[in-house]
Amino acid sequence: MNRRVEATRMTLAKYAHPFSWSKRMTCIHMARTHLRNMGHQPPPIPDFRSALGARTQLKKAGFADVAALFDSMLPRIAPAEMWVGDIAVLPGNEGFDSICLADTVGKLVGWHEDDPSGVKPQIVLSLDLVIGAWRV
């Protein structure tokens, strides 16, 4: 468990910056970094600099959405089973769902459309809002 906590802290420290398509400060980049911090070897992320480019690359890779991408790499779990360092997907904006990391029981961390200044805890009023969760 200590390894999970330390890997999560390292990931969140790196992404405590404003969301930016052009600077690759996005939730998919955060998720890939986190997977690497947790010892996984995820595939490289194709270069994109906009929501349209990201959507195009996702479809080109054969995935309808980010949930399908995670389903291809990680075991899906119930949101209530999340541990520190697991990945969750919430409804997002710009045609994309939002990727978050579980920080503590019931607390998810990611960018928020109302304040994209850096990753921070998201208020999840109900785990029913979680589209999917994956064990990392």
C-alpha positions in Angstrom: 0.0 0.0 0.0 2.9 2.4 0.7 4.1 2.0 -2.9 0.6 2.9 -4.2 0.5 6.0 -2.0 4.0 7.1 -3.0 3.3 6.5 -6.8 0.1 8.5 -6.5 1.8 11.4 -4.7 4.6 11.5 -7.4 1.9 11.6 -10.2 -0.2 14.3 -8.5 2.9 16.4 -7.8 3.9 16.3 -11.5 0.4 17.3 -12.7 -0.2 20.2 -10.2 -0.2 22.5 -13.2 -3.0 24.0 -15.4 -4.7 21.7 -17.9 -3.2 22.2 -21.4 -3.7 20.2 -24.6 -0.7 21.9 -26.1 1.7 21.2 -23.2 0.5 17.6 -22.8 -1.0 18.4 -19.3 -4.1 16.3 -19.8 -5.8 13.5 -17.8 -4.6 10.8 -20.3 -1.0 12.0 -19.9 -1.5 11.9 -16.1 -2.9 8.4 -16.3 0.0 7.1 -18.4 2.5 8.7 -16.0 0.7 7.1 -13.1 0.6 3.7 -14.7 4.4 3.9 -15.3 4.9 5.1 -11.6 2.9 2.0 -10.6 5.1 -0.3 -12.6 3.0 -0.8 -15.7 4.3 -0.4 -19.3 1.4 1.5 -21.1 1.7 2.2 -24.8 3.0 5.6 -25.9 0.4 8.3 -26.4 0.2 9.6 -29.9 0.9 13.3 -30.4 -2.2 15.5 -30.2 -2.6 19.2 -29.2 -6.4 19.5 -29.0 -9.6 17.8 -28.0 -10.3 17.0 -31.7 -6.8 15.5 -32.2 -7.2 13.4 -29.0 -10.6 12.2 -30.2 -9.1 11.3 -33.6 -6.2 9.4 -32.1 -8.5 7.5 -29.7 -10.8 6.4 -32.6 -7.7 5.6 -34.8 -6.5 3.2 -32.0 -9.9 1.5 -32.1 -11.5 2.8 -28.9 -14.9 4.5 -28.6 -13.9 6.3 -25.4 -11.4 6.3 -22.6 -13.3 3.7 -20.7 -12.8 1.2 -23.6 -9.1 2.1 -23.6 -8.7 1.3 -19.9 -10.8 -1.9 -20.3 -8.2 -3.0 -22.8 -5.3 -2.6 -20.2 -6.6 -3.0 -16.7 -9.2 -5.0 -14.7 -12.4 -3.1 -14.1 -13.6 -2.9 -10.5 -16.7 -1.5 -8.8 -16.1 2.2 -7.8 -16.6 1.2 -4.1 -13.6 -1.1 -4.4 -11.1 1.6 -5.4 -7.8 1.8 -3.5 -5.4 4.7 -3.5 -3.9 4.9 -7.0 -6.7 3.3 -8.9 -8.2 5.0 -11.9 -11.7 6.3 -12.3 -13.6 8.0 -15.1 -16.2 10.7 -14.5 -18.4 12.6 -17.0 -16.3 15.4 -18.5 -16.5 18.0 -21.2 -15.3 18.7 -24.7 -16.7 15.2 -25.7 -14.4 13.4 -23.3 -14.8 11.8 -19.9 -12.5 12.9 -17.1 -9.8 10.6 -15.8 -9.2 10.8 -12.1 -7.0 9.0 -9.6 -8.3 7.6 -6.3 -6.4 9.4 -3.5 -8.2 8.1 -0.5 -11.4 6.2 0.0 -14.2 8.2 -1.8 -11.8 11.0 -2.9 -10.9 11.3 -6.5 -8.2 13.7 -7.8 -8.2 15.3 -11.3 -8.7 18.5 -13.3 -12.1 20.2 -13.1 -13.6 22.2 -15.9 -14.5 25.1 -13.5 -10.9 25.3 -12.2 -8.3 23.7 -14.5 -5.4 25.2 -12.6 -4.1 21.8 -11.6 -5.2 18.5 -10.3 -7.2 18.7 -7.1 -9.8 16.7 -5.2 -13.1 16.3 -7.1 -16.4 16.4 -5.2 -18.1 13.1 -6.1 -21.5 13.3 -4.5 -22.3 9.7 -5.4 -20.2 6.8 -6.7 -23.1 6.3 -9.1 -21.6 9.2 -11.1 -18.4 7.2 -11.8 -18.5 5.8 -15.3 -15.9 3.2 -14.6 -13.1 2.3 -12.2 -9.9 0.2 -12.8 -7.4 -1.5 -10.5 -3.9 -0.2 -11.2 
